[in-house]
């Protein structure tokens, strides 16, 4: 078996590294020192550079100006973005665009995809439900009236909602309970935003839909569309967790190699080396499970469990692993790790956000248990 990435995937990584090379993780005020949001908008100059490097259209077909690559390529780029805490809706915008490409009408594709790939139209996804714990599609009811859909409900913690042009909202129909995806413009009658803040200091929104009427061409009602999008979002979140954890452990390694105690670098002490080695093992497990999940989504290959199982395993390792890595990083940095002039505390805040995003480890462990019960192995 060949586990190497393709030339196209490796080229995407090199392009991403070139774009993210100049990004400073502490380019906005520290969330620890800011009462409100750290910024009113995402990093628009970086967004423009990503568009110029064709990294916003990686997964789009050539017809829409894209490269036609796969979710593995997206995860590779997301991994690089998290190393510098890039403040852009790359995950949400790309996955929403691919959902439109896969399940949308020809008219909707022509209207949105090329502009999205050029960074002119920005999309985000409401994936946390009403409380962050319940299935997102159950938080909103969709009722069809002729060629129009009427949406009622609330989605919480919608990322970049104040800056995106439209939000892709999962909902369930009031008749059969099946899931649909509705593209709701940010400024739309019946759509109300209420400000929320994440642990990273970024501006989120509670999206309230009050009899919001959406034209049928902006609704993706194909069976399985939301389930597929949710798996892709979760896998992309795992890629972000891996990149962040790799950067935090690298910072810790560099610090431990320079920080001296009793006349020796602390990296030479067994207690320090063992902790760092344990966290390195976490990284390798996070990486292996991530690529397994991304490969299952990309290839559609059958397995002992549905692809949902591989995604659950990846998210379990990502949630637990990124938490352990940043905690060890803080511990080995000592008081220096809590210094707000040093970026490590930002990585800790972002790690907590990613750990809980789209469900903590315990929620995915429960889902994995249900899958094992329904698909006995052996």
Beta strands, then each sheet from edge to edge (+ up, - down):
strand 1: 123-126
strand 2: 140-145
strand 3: 148-159
strand 4: 166-173
strand 5: 179-185
strand 6: 191-197
strand 7: 203-215
strand 8: 219-220
strand 9: 260-261
strand 10: 264-265
sheet 1: 1+ 4+ 2+ 3- 7+ 6-
sheet 2: 1+ 4+ 5- 8+
sheet 3: 9+ 10-
end
